[in-house]
Amino acid sequence: MFVLLLIFVAALIGFGFLNPMWWVAAAMLIFGLVHYGRGGSGRRGYGDDPDYRDYRDYRDQQDRWDRRYSRQRRSRWNRQDRRDHDHRR
């Protein structure tokens, strides 16, 4: 497959002597091959995506906030429940 792409790029460069737009097409193909790699999907991992990194940081911060303040709220709710329970007797 890679050999066919190289032959195709060579043909585009050859046609470039007839019309310079073929050189542009060859350059775009070479850029695509170099940028996305041989046989690669071209997708980066989730850890490389800045949007996902921002989301992950926000999610981690929210988890820390929930863990920190859920303990305080839980104790306050337990106190209120005990008070309510004591008043009902």
N, C-alpha and C positions, 0 to 999 in steps of 0.2 A: 504494500500500500504506500509506504513511504517513498519507494522508488518511483511509483507512478506520479506522486506529487512532485518529486524532483524533476521528472521528465516534463510535467506540465509547466512548472516554473521556468524551465529552460526554453520551452516553446513560447511562453509568454514573453520572455526576454528577447527571443529571436523576432517575434512579431513586433516588438517595440521599435525595431528599426524602420518598420513600415508606418506605424502610428504610435506616438508616445503614450497614448492611453493604455496600451498593453503593458508598458512599464509600470504604470500606476497599479494596474491589476496584479502584476507580478509582485510589486512591493507590498500590496495589501495581503496577498497570499503568504509571502515570506513573513510578514509581521504576525499574521495569524498563527503560522506554524511555530514561530519562536515564542510568541506570547502564551499560547495555550499548550505548547509542548506536543511531542509526538504521541499520538494515541490518547492523550489526556482529554478529560471532559471539559477543561477550562474553568471548572468551578473551584473556588477556593474553599477551604474548610470553614466551618462556622466561627472558629476562633479568630479568623483573619478579618471578618466582616465588621467594620466599625459600628454599624447599626446594631448588630447582634451583641457586640461588646458593650455598647451603651445599655441595651436591654438587660444583659446579664448583670451589669453593675447595679442597675436600678432594682432588679429582682433580689439580688443579694442584700442590698441596703434595706429593702422592704422586709425581707426575712429577718434580718438582725433587729429591725425596729419592732416587728411583731413579737419576736422572742423576748426582747427586753421589756416591753410594756405589757405583754400578756400576763407576765408574772405579777406585776403590780395590780393590774385590773382584776386578776383572779383573786388575789388576797382581799381586795376591796369588796368584790362581789361576795366572797365567803363571809366577810364581816357583816355585810348588809343582810345576808341570808340568815346568819345567826341571830342578828337583832330582830329580824322579822319573825323568826321562829320563837325567840324568847318572848316577844310581845303577844304572840298568839296564845300562849299558855295561860 
